């Protein structure tokens, strides 16, 4: 028997307006994630006396944002709708229409940090460690924004906390956005924050990145069982989503970084 479910609150995706400009909750989530993440990266770098200055981190943030945006957009184009964008190439640049890939964003982030580290003669792995340490903050706010927007909702459920989303039909669904905010965001942040002050992690560049990749991949694969597959999603073997498939290479890379021979360079 299906429970009645909880009606989704009638939230306005626009937080406030300044004249003709509408400021959306999603934009505020990105801004909060960037500013808090940048602050956290600076505090940790100073506390552990890492060979990274405050200016290094400020400059790296511009590359991080660019890498995430470009990688996320191209990931969506290549992984999900290559034929459509091949026929409509101008729409690749219309990011305000939506369409971003988290896994593509990670690839773009890694490439941007690699280029930045080589230009500035900085440790690539230490930069990635620092970025992954703060990444769950952005994930947390981003998933909350997904919930406010009533998007990326979960599969139909008979649980008492199931929510009837306006775009999800009349049946209650898992609030999978909140599951991801709690696991990929809050829980992963706590795990990384604890391990960041343990010698095996902060003395070995790359291990925090490995832990972050493993943690995110496992939590993402788990949350996909509750998340409604998107219309563009292809199910592999009849049950594996593309989100799970794309998480497997990240999991393998994370395990490699965790298990590789320690190096202090």
Secondary structure, 3 states (H helix, E strand, C coil): CCCCCEECCCCCCEEEEECCEEEEHHHHHHHHHHHHHHHHHHHHHHHCCCCCCHHHHHHHHHHHHHHHHHHHHHHHHHHCCHHHHHHCHHHHHCHHHCCCCHHHHHHHHHHHHHHHHHHHCCCHHHHHHHHHHHHHHHHHHHHHHHHHCCCCCECECCCCCCEECCCCCCCCECCHHHHHHHHHHHHHHHHHHHHCCCHHHHCCCCHHHHHHHHHHHHHHHHHCCCECCCCCCCCECCCECHHHHHHHHHHHHHHHHHHCCCCCC
